[in-house]
Amino acid sequence: MPRSWFQRPLRLLASAIIIALVAIIAYGAHAKSFAAGFLFLFPIMLIAFGWGFVEASIASVLAVGCLDYFFTEPLFHFYMTDPQDWVALVGFGTIVLVVSQFADRLKRHATEASMQRVQVEKLYRMSRDILLLNRRTAIGPQLVQLILEAFDLDGVSLWDAREPRLDVAGKRLIPEGEIRATYIRQRHGVDVVNGKFMRVLLLGSRAIGAIGLVCKTAEGSIDGQTIDAITSLTALALERWHSFKSESEAEAAKQNEQLRSAVLDGLSHAFKTPLTTIQGASSGLLEIGPLGPAQEELVALINEEAIRLSELTTQALQTARIDSADLRVSKEAVQVQSLLEDISEQCSQHLSSHLMRVQDEMTNKCVWADGRLLKLALLELVDNASKYADAEAPITLRASLIGPDITFSVQNEGSYIAPEERLRIFRRFYRSPGSQYRAAGTGIGLSFVKRIAEAHSGHVWVESEREIGTTFFFSLPTSF
């Protein structure tokens, strides 16, 4: 039961006792009605400042009754014969009520100012402690614990939409479904009875998450301005952490790319010399002759594989420069049908367990692009599809016109990518949880594809359904 339910009756009883004691003292001192009125005024003022307007109003009514009964003619009766006494008592009662109301307002304003000062101090401590959070670990668990302790709450739930993840602290927690619904609908939620408040985390007009606060009691609820301030500080802290994380990842990726590019460049150039020698030697053997059929077949095989290794080395060199700042795109008219046939022929040697299906819906049209980079991107998508497809499932390579863009798509069967993973997989070195058990990889192939698409002013995306499979799309503008 709230404390106010039994505190108010006790205060009313105490007010009545105080008025009675003042009446006894004033009557014992044979005070006149004017002096008695002043004696009653002081305790009523103290009651108004200390306990509130209701207690002061009851005390003022009792004081008027005492003045009428003990200090106005006729004594010991609740009526007056002199009209002036009526005017005096009405004026006294009015003044006391007005003064009590002003006193109650001053008290409430002082209480609100004190509470606001406390909340401002808590917000200041929160903003100061946010700057001291460890930026090298996830900020969500640190934030919810900080808010819980700073504002003495019963529970804090934080939904970060960019991870996405839910972090909680405290005993009374808001279900994940409610927090996510708040973010999706972008609508605040308030449950005053249970002391629950939900807010959307906004940066400008962009929603980045949601936060839920649970107070210990409805009476202890924090005000709306404080909740809005907590929400703003939380949004800024999340954005600051994500910016730091992105900068750290970008710097690490830059250093890794520089090292990888240097290694690939060195190895590729080192391979070029022996490969050229092998090609020259195999060609010389064929020219010198005479060789038997079996010998000619072996020499031809050596020459063919040496050429293939040389092409792979050239491709490795090109790959090493894909993420560099000086990536240059040499656009030309690429015949779509010839490109698809070339990719199909090259992949057929390595997709022995998968049927390669090519669907050309472009009717002998051309795309304006860098032929080598485009081929490299599509080969990477086909290779990626073959790694994660079911055994012996077909792989479909399709070219079609979607809106104003020429779109290449690669579809497999048996793989599924969750919605929250469909943007992450295009990050450098990122691999979906569990993917390492299905196929080996470094997590850089799809980032190459994205980089090539962006260099052509195009874009890539993925669609995935459990029953159908996964389709990667590579779209390029048709305008030259």
Backbone torsions as a table, in degrees:
resi	resn	phi	psi	omega
1	MET	NA	133.6	179.4
2	PRO	-60.1	146.7	-177.1
3	ARG	-63.7	-30.1	-176.9
4	SER	-63.6	-23.0	-177.0
5	TRP	-68.3	-32.2	178.0
6	PHE	-105.3	-13.9	177.6
7	GLN	-73.5	-40.0	-176.6
8	ARG	-64.5	-46.8	176.2
9	PRO	-57.4	-38.7	178.6
10	LEU	-65.4	-38.7	178.1
11	ARG	-66.8	-40.4	178.0
12	LEU	-62.9	-41.1	177.9
13	LEU	-64.6	-42.6	179.1
14	ALA	-64.3	-38.5	178.0
15	SER	-62.4	-42.9	178.9
16	ALA	-63.0	-39.8	179.8
17	ILE	-65.7	-41.3	179.9
18	ILE	-62.4	-45.3	179.4
19	ILE	-63.1	-38.6	178.8
20	ALA	-64.4	-42.1	178.9
21	LEU	-64.0	-40.6	178.3
22	VAL	-63.9	-40.9	179.0
23	ALA	-62.2	-40.9	179.9
24	ILE	-65.1	-43.9	-179.5
25	ILE	-64.4	-46.1	-178.6
26	ALA	-65.6	-39.1	179.8
27	TYR	-68.9	-38.3	179.3
28	GLY	-66.5	-29.2	179.6
29	ALA	-88.4	4.4	179.3
30	HIS	57.0	40.2	-179.2
31	ALA	-73.1	146.9	175.0
32	LYS	-74.2	166.2	-177.6
33	SER	-61.7	-35.9	-179.5
34	PHE	-65.2	-46.7	179.6
35	ALA	-67.3	-38.1	179.2
36	ALA	-63.7	-36.8	178.3
37	GLY	-60.0	-42.0	177.2
38	PHE	-65.8	-37.7	177.7
39	LEU	-62.6	-38.2	177.9
40	PHE	-71.5	-29.8	-174.4
41	LEU	-64.9	-40.7	-176.2
42	PHE	-63.3	-50.8	178.8
43	PRO	-64.4	-32.1	178.3
44	ILE	-65.6	-39.1	176.6
45	MET	-62.3	-43.4	179.4
46	LEU	-64.3	-39.2	178.1
47	ILE	-64.2	-41.5	-180.0
48	ALA	-63.2	-44.0	179.6
49	PHE	-70.2	-35.6	-174.9
50	GLY	-85.6	-40.0	-171.2
51	TRP	-117.3	-27.4	176.5
52	GLY	127.5	177.6	-173.0
53	PHE	-70.6	-37.9	-177.4
54	VAL	-62.6	-49.3	179.6
55	GLU	-62.7	-40.2	179.4
56	ALA	-66.4	-37.5	178.7
57	SER	-64.4	-44.7	178.1
58	ILE	-62.7	-41.9	179.4
59	ALA	-64.3	-37.7	179.8
60	SER	-67.1	-38.2	177.2
61	VAL	-63.7	-42.9	177.9
62	LEU	-64.5	-38.0	179.4
63	ALA	-64.9	-41.3	177.8
64	VAL	-62.9	-40.4	178.4
65	GLY	-63.5	-41.0	178.7
66	CYS	-65.8	-41.4	178.0
67	LEU	-60.9	-41.4	-179.7
68	ASP	-67.9	-40.3	-172.4
69	TYR	-78.8	-38.8	-171.4
70	PHE	-103.8	-19.6	-168.2
71	PHE	-127.4	1.4	175.6
72	THR	-123.4	147.4	-179.3
73	GLU	-76.0	140.1	-7.9
74	PRO	-77.0	142.6	-179.8
75	LEU	-66.7	152.3	176.9
76	PHE	61.1	29.2	173.7
77	HIS	-139.0	147.0	-179.4
78	PHE	-92.8	47.7	169.8
79	TYR	-152.8	160.8	-174.6
80	MET	-129.9	143.5	-179.4
81	THR	-95.2	-24.3	-177.6
82	ASP	-94.8	121.1	178.6
83	PRO	-58.5	-29.6	179.5
84	GLN	-63.4	-34.6	177.8
85	ASP	-64.9	-38.5	176.2
86	TRP	-59.7	-47.2	-180.0
87	VAL	-61.4	-42.5	-178.8
88	ALA	-63.4	-45.3	-178.4
89	LEU	-67.6	-40.9	177.7
90	VAL	-63.5	-43.0	177.5
91	GLY	-62.7	-41.5	178.8
92	PHE	-61.8	-46.9	-179.0
93	GLY	-62.5	-41.5	-179.9
94	THR	-64.1	-46.2	-179.3
95	ILE	-61.2	-43.9	-178.9
96	VAL	-62.5	-43.2	-179.7
97	LEU	-65.3	-43.0	179.4
98	VAL	-63.8	-45.1	179.2
99	VAL	-64.0	-38.5	178.7
100	SER	-64.0	-39.5	179.1
101	GLN	-66.1	-43.2	177.0
102	PHE	-62.1	-41.1	179.0
103	ALA	-63.6	-40.1	179.2
104	ASP	-65.9	-39.3	177.5
105	ARG	-63.8	-43.6	178.3
106	LEU	-61.1	-39.5	179.2
107	LYS	-64.4	-46.0	-179.5
108	ARG	-63.3	-42.0	177.9
109	HIS	-62.9	-40.4	178.1
110	ALA	-64.6	-39.6	178.3
111	THR	-65.6	-44.2	179.0
112	GLU	-63.9	-40.4	178.7
113	ALA	-64.1	-39.7	178.1
114	SER	-64.5	-42.1	178.7
115	MET	-65.6	-41.3	178.7
116	GLN	-63.9	-38.3	178.2
117	ARG	-63.5	-40.9	178.4
118	VAL	-64.3	-43.5	-179.7
119	GLN	-64.9	-39.1	178.4
120	VAL	-63.9	-40.2	177.8
121	GLU	-63.6	-40.3	178.3
122	LYS	-65.6	-41.1	178.0
123	LEU	-64.6	-38.3	177.9
124	TYR	-63.3	-44.7	178.8
125	ARG	-63.7	-38.3	179.0
126	MET	-63.7	-46.9	-179.9
127	SER	-63.6	-34.6	178.0
128	ARG	-69.6	-43.9	-178.1
129	ASP	-69.6	-28.4	177.6
130	ILE	-60.9	-36.8	179.7
131	LEU	-67.1	-19.8	-177.7
132	LEU	-98.2	2.0	179.8
133	LEU	-66.5	150.6	179.6
134	ASN	-75.1	112.2	-176.3
135	ARG	-80.0	-8.8	-177.5
136	ARG	-89.4	-6.1	174.8
137	THR	-121.4	168.4	-178.3
138	ALA	-56.8	133.4	-175.0
139	ILE	-84.9	-21.1	-176.9
140	GLY	-56.6	-54.7	179.2
141	PRO	-59.4	-34.6	178.8
142	GLN	-69.2	-40.8	-178.1
143	LEU	-64.7	-48.4	-176.8
144	VAL	-63.6	-37.6	178.7
145	GLN	-68.7	-38.5	178.5
146	LEU	-63.4	-46.5	180.0
147	ILE	-65.4	-40.8	179.7
148	LEU	-58.7	-46.4	-177.0
149	GLU	-76.7	-36.8	-176.5
150	ALA	-66.1	-37.1	-175.0
151	PHE	-112.6	11.3	174.7
152	ASP	52.3	53.4	-177.9
153	LEU	-94.4	168.3	178.0
154	ASP	-92.3	-19.2	179.9
155	GLY	-171.5	146.9	176.5
156	VAL	-137.5	130.6	177.3
157	SER	-125.9	132.1	-176.4
158	LEU	-128.8	123.9	178.1
159	TRP	-109.1	116.2	177.3
160	ASP	-99.4	109.3	-173.5
161	ALA	-72.4	-20.7	-176.2
162	ARG	-84.6	-15.3	178.8
163	GLU	-77.4	-52.3	-17.2
164	PRO	-84.8	149.1	-178.7
165	ARG	-160.2	155.1	178.4
166	LEU	-114.9	127.8	175.6
167	ASP	-118.7	137.2	-175.7
168	VAL	-134.1	158.9	174.8
169	ALA	-155.5	145.5	178.7
170	GLY	105.9	-175.6	-176.6
171	LYS	-93.6	-43.7	-178.7
172	ARG	-100.3	112.8	-174.2
173	LEU	-114.9	145.9	176.0
174	ILE	-85.6	131.2	-178.5
175	PRO	-56.7	150.1	-178.8
176	GLU	-59.6	-36.6	179.8
177	GLY	-60.1	-39.9	179.4
178	GLU	-66.3	-43.4	-179.4
179	ILE	-64.2	-44.7	179.6
180	ARG	-65.1	-37.7	178.0
181	ALA	-63.6	-37.7	177.3
182	THR	-61.1	-42.0	179.4
183	TYR	-68.7	-45.1	-176.1
184	ILE	-65.8	-44.6	-178.9
185	ARG	-78.9	-17.4	-176.7
186	GLN	53.3	51.0	-179.7
187	ARG	-137.6	129.3	179.6
188	HIS	-68.5	154.3	178.0
189	GLY	-128.5	139.6	-179.1
190	VAL	-136.1	129.6	173.7
191	ASP	-131.3	87.0	-174.2
192	VAL	-63.8	-37.3	-177.4
193	VAL	-58.6	-45.2	-179.0
194	ASN	-94.5	1.4	178.6
195	GLY	68.2	34.5	-178.2
196	LYS	-109.4	132.7	-179.7
197	PHE	-134.7	129.7	179.5
198	MET	-122.9	134.7	-177.8
199	ARG	-133.1	147.6	174.5
200	VAL	-86.5	132.9	176.6
201	LEU	-83.3	118.5	-175.6
202	LEU	-121.3	139.5	167.0
203	LEU	-117.0	99.8	-169.6
204	GLY	70.2	-119.3	177.4
205	SER	-105.9	5.4	-177.0
206	ARG	-98.3	125.5	179.2
207	ALA	-83.1	131.4	179.8
208	ILE	-119.7	-1.1	-179.8
209	GLY	165.3	-162.9	179.4
210	ALA	-152.0	155.3	179.4
211	ILE	-134.4	142.2	177.3
212	GLY	-123.9	130.6	179.6
213	LEU	-117.8	134.9	178.7
214	VAL	-122.5	115.8	179.0
215	CYS	-81.3	159.4	-177.9
216	LYS	-68.7	-39.8	175.9
217	THR	-139.3	160.0	177.9
218	ALA	-63.2	-33.4	179.7
219	GLU	-69.4	-28.1	-178.4
220	GLY	-90.0	16.7	-177.6
221	SER	-64.1	140.5	175.4
222	ILE	-82.5	153.1	-174.4
223	ASP	-74.4	164.3	-175.7
224	GLY	-62.2	-37.8	-179.6
225	GLN	-64.0	-39.1	178.2
226	THR	-66.1	-41.1	178.8
227	ILE	-62.2	-43.0	178.3
228	ASP	-62.6	-38.3	178.9
229	ALA	-67.2	-41.0	176.8
230	ILE	-61.1	-43.0	-180.0
231	THR	-61.0	-44.9	-179.2
232	SER	-65.0	-43.9	179.0
233	LEU	-63.6	-38.8	178.9
234	THR	-64.9	-44.2	179.0
235	ALA	-61.3	-42.8	179.2
236	LEU	-65.7	-39.3	179.2
237	ALA	-64.6	-42.1	177.5
238	LEU	-62.5	-44.9	-179.5
239	GLU	-63.8	-40.9	179.1
240	ARG	-62.5	-42.8	-179.2
241	TRP	-67.4	-42.6	179.0
242	HIS	-64.3	-37.0	177.9
243	SER	-65.2	-43.3	177.9
244	PHE	-63.6	-41.2	179.8
245	LYS	-63.9	-43.0	179.9
246	SER	-64.1	-41.4	178.9
247	GLU	-63.9	-42.2	180.0
248	SER	-64.2	-44.6	179.6
249	GLU	-64.7	-38.8	180.0
250	ALA	-65.2	-41.7	-179.9
251	GLU	-67.0	-42.5	178.4
252	ALA	-64.5	-41.6	179.5
253	ALA	-64.7	-37.9	179.6
254	LYS	-62.8	-45.0	179.3
255	GLN	-65.5	-41.5	178.2
256	ASN	-63.1	-40.7	-179.2
257	GLU	-66.4	-38.3	178.5
258	GLN	-63.6	-43.6	178.8
259	LEU	-66.1	-44.8	-179.1
260	ARG	-63.3	-43.4	179.6
261	SER	-61.9	-41.3	-179.7
262	ALA	-65.0	-42.7	179.9
263	VAL	-64.4	-49.3	-179.3
264	LEU	-62.3	-40.5	-179.2
265	ASP	-63.6	-44.3	179.3
266	GLY	-65.5	-45.1	-179.7
267	LEU	-65.2	-41.5	-178.4
268	SER	-63.0	-44.1	178.4
269	HIS	-66.7	-35.3	178.6
270	ALA	-66.4	-33.6	179.8
271	PHE	-73.4	-28.9	-174.2
272	LYS	-58.6	-43.3	-175.8
273	THR	-63.8	-53.4	178.9
274	PRO	-64.2	-33.4	178.9
275	LEU	-65.4	-41.5	177.7
276	THR	-62.7	-39.4	178.1
277	THR	-63.7	-42.7	179.2
278	ILE	-63.6	-44.4	178.5
279	GLN	-61.2	-44.0	179.3
280	GLY	-63.5	-40.8	-179.3
281	ALA	-66.9	-42.9	-179.5
282	SER	-66.3	-40.1	177.7
283	SER	-65.9	-37.1	178.5
284	GLY	-64.8	-39.9	177.7
285	LEU	-61.0	-40.2	179.4
286	LEU	-66.5	-35.0	-178.0
287	GLU	-77.7	-35.8	-178.5
288	ILE	-65.6	-48.8	179.2
289	GLY	44.4	-175.8	-11.7
290	PRO	-79.1	144.2	178.0
291	LEU	-119.3	149.9	175.7
292	GLY	-72.8	165.7	-179.6
293	PRO	-56.1	-43.6	-179.1
294	ALA	-65.5	-41.1	179.7
295	GLN	-66.5	-42.0	178.1
296	GLU	-61.9	-38.9	179.5
297	GLU	-64.4	-42.6	179.2
298	LEU	-65.9	-43.3	179.9
299	VAL	-65.3	-39.7	177.9
300	ALA	-63.5	-38.4	178.2
301	LEU	-64.9	-42.0	178.1
302	ILE	-61.6	-44.8	-179.1
303	ASN	-63.7	-41.2	-179.8
304	GLU	-64.3	-45.1	-178.9
305	GLU	-71.0	-32.0	176.1
306	ALA	-64.8	-40.4	176.6
307	ILE	-62.9	-42.3	179.8
308	ARG	-64.2	-42.5	176.7
309	LEU	-62.6	-36.6	177.9
310	SER	-64.5	-41.1	177.1
311	GLU	-64.2	-40.7	178.7
312	LEU	-64.9	-36.6	177.9
313	THR	-65.4	-43.0	176.0
314	THR	-61.1	-39.8	177.9
315	GLN	-64.3	-38.9	178.0
316	ALA	-63.8	-40.9	176.5
317	LEU	-61.5	-41.8	178.8
318	GLN	-65.0	-40.6	179.5
319	THR	-63.5	-37.7	-178.5
320	ALA	-63.2	-21.6	-176.8
321	ARG	-105.3	3.0	-175.0
322	ILE	-63.8	-43.1	-177.0
323	ASP	-90.6	5.2	179.8
324	SER	-78.6	158.0	-176.3
325	ALA	-69.3	-23.8	-176.8
326	ASP	-96.7	28.0	177.4
327	LEU	-63.0	122.2	-178.2
328	ARG	-112.8	132.6	-179.0
329	VAL	-105.7	118.3	177.7
330	SER	-99.9	95.6	-174.6
331	LYS	-79.3	145.2	176.8
332	GLU	-153.4	169.6	177.6
333	ALA	-78.5	113.0	-178.7
334	VAL	-105.0	121.0	178.9
335	GLN	-72.8	117.5	-171.8
336	VAL	-62.0	-44.9	-177.0
337	GLN	-61.8	-44.8	179.1
338	SER	-63.9	-38.6	179.2
339	LEU	-62.2	-46.4	-179.5
340	LEU	-64.7	-40.6	179.3
341	GLU	-64.7	-40.6	179.3
342	ASP	-62.9	-44.4	179.3
343	ILE	-65.1	-42.2	-179.9
344	SER	-62.4	-42.6	-179.6
345	GLU	-65.9	-40.7	-178.7
346	GLN	-70.3	-36.6	-177.3
347	CYS	-79.3	-25.9	-176.4
348	SER	-60.2	-26.6	179.8
349	GLN	-74.2	-22.3	-174.8
350	HIS	-112.2	-3.8	-179.0
351	LEU	-113.9	54.0	-175.7
352	SER	-63.0	-29.8	-178.6
353	SER	-92.7	-1.2	-178.1
354	HIS	-125.9	138.7	174.5
355	LEU	-82.8	124.9	-180.0
356	MET	-93.3	117.7	178.8
357	ARG	-112.8	130.5	-179.5
358	VAL	-117.0	128.6	179.2
359	GLN	-126.0	112.4	-179.2
360	ASP	-104.7	111.7	179.6
361	GLU	-106.4	15.8	-174.0
362	MET	-95.1	-8.7	179.0
363	THR	51.2	59.9	173.7
364	ASN	61.2	34.3	177.4
365	LYS	-90.4	166.9	179.8
366	CYS	-114.2	155.3	174.9
367	VAL	-119.6	140.0	-177.7
368	TRP	-89.5	103.2	-174.3
369	ALA	-161.9	172.1	172.0
370	ASP	-81.1	112.0	-172.6
371	GLY	-58.8	-42.8	-177.8
372	ARG	-68.0	-43.0	179.5
373	LEU	-67.2	-41.5	178.9
374	LEU	-62.0	-43.6	178.5
375	LYS	-63.4	-41.9	178.8
376	LEU	-60.4	-42.7	180.0
377	ALA	-63.8	-45.0	-178.7
378	LEU	-68.7	-36.5	175.4
379	LEU	-62.6	-38.4	178.0
380	GLU	-65.4	-40.9	178.4
381	LEU	-65.5	-40.7	178.2
382	VAL	-65.2	-43.9	178.9
383	ASP	-62.4	-41.4	178.5
384	ASN	-64.2	-40.2	179.5
385	ALA	-65.3	-37.5	-178.6
386	SER	-70.1	-30.8	-179.1
387	LYS	-66.2	-37.3	-171.1
388	TYR	-107.4	1.5	178.9
389	ALA	-78.9	158.4	173.0
390	ASP	-63.0	155.7	179.6
391	ALA	-58.9	131.7	178.2
392	GLU	63.8	12.8	175.7
393	ALA	-77.0	142.8	-178.5
394	PRO	-72.2	155.7	175.4
395	ILE	-120.3	126.3	-175.4
396	THR	-109.2	122.7	173.6
397	LEU	-107.2	121.2	-173.3
398	ARG	-130.3	143.3	173.1
399	ALA	-121.7	128.6	-177.1
400	SER	-150.2	166.5	178.6
401	LEU	-102.8	112.4	179.4
402	ILE	-115.6	107.8	-176.2
403	GLY	62.8	-132.2	-179.2
404	PRO	-87.7	1.6	-173.3
405	ASP	-112.8	150.7	169.4
406	ILE	-89.8	123.2	-172.7
407	THR	-120.5	126.5	172.7
408	PHE	-100.4	137.0	178.7
409	SER	-132.4	145.7	177.9
410	VAL	-127.3	119.2	-175.2
411	GLN	-118.8	138.7	171.9
412	ASN	-126.6	175.2	179.4
413	GLU	-123.4	138.3	175.9
414	GLY	105.9	-13.2	178.9
415	SER	-105.2	154.9	178.8
416	TYR	-143.4	135.4	177.6
417	ILE	-118.9	122.0	-179.3
418	ALA	-64.1	151.2	-177.7
419	PRO	-55.4	-39.9	-177.3
420	GLU	-71.7	-12.2	-179.5
421	GLU	-96.2	-10.1	-168.9
422	ARG	-72.1	-18.4	173.4
423	LEU	-95.7	-31.1	-175.9
424	ARG	-69.5	-32.3	-173.3
425	ILE	-66.1	-13.5	177.8
426	PHE	-90.8	1.7	175.3
427	ARG	-78.7	149.6	177.5
428	ARG	-64.6	133.2	175.7
429	PHE	67.4	9.8	178.7
430	TYR	-90.1	137.2	175.7
431	ARG	-132.9	136.2	-179.0
432	SER	-64.1	147.7	178.3
433	PRO	-56.9	128.4	178.1
434	GLY	91.5	-12.9	-177.1
435	SER	-68.1	-25.6	-179.2
436	GLN	-66.9	-19.0	178.9
437	TYR	-82.8	-16.9	-179.0
438	ARG	-96.2	-35.7	-177.9
439	ALA	-157.3	147.9	176.8
440	ALA	-77.4	153.8	179.1
441	GLY	174.2	171.5	-179.1
442	THR	-112.0	-12.4	-178.8
443	GLY	81.5	20.6	-179.1
444	ILE	-112.7	-13.7	-175.7
445	GLY	-61.1	-49.1	-177.8
446	LEU	-69.5	-29.7	175.7
447	SER	-66.3	-33.1	174.7
448	PHE	-63.1	-45.0	-179.5
449	VAL	-59.5	-44.3	179.2
450	LYS	-62.6	-41.9	-179.4
451	ARG	-63.3	-41.4	179.2
452	ILE	-65.0	-42.2	178.8
453	ALA	-61.9	-44.3	-179.9
454	GLU	-65.1	-35.1	178.1
455	ALA	-65.6	-23.3	177.2
456	HIS	-98.1	11.5	-176.7
457	SER	62.7	28.6	177.0
458	GLY	-110.4	-164.8	178.7
459	HIS	-155.2	161.2	178.8
460	VAL	-125.2	151.6	174.3
461	TRP	-157.3	172.8	-176.9
462	VAL	-136.8	143.0	173.1
463	GLU	-124.9	140.5	-174.4
464	SER	-148.1	134.5	175.1
465	GLU	-135.8	143.6	-175.2
466	ARG	-62.7	-39.2	-175.4
467	GLU	-79.1	-28.7	-174.1
468	ILE	-99.1	-44.8	-175.9
469	GLY	125.6	-157.6	-174.7
470	THR	-122.8	137.4	178.6
471	THR	-127.9	125.2	174.1
472	PHE	-99.2	136.9	-178.2
473	PHE	-116.5	136.5	178.0
474	PHE	-127.5	108.5	-171.1
475	SER	-112.9	135.9	178.4
476	LEU	-127.4	144.3	177.4
477	PRO	-68.2	146.8	-178.1
478	THR	-81.3	-22.9	-177.5
479	SER	-69.7	141.2	-178.4
480	PHE	-78.5	NA	NA
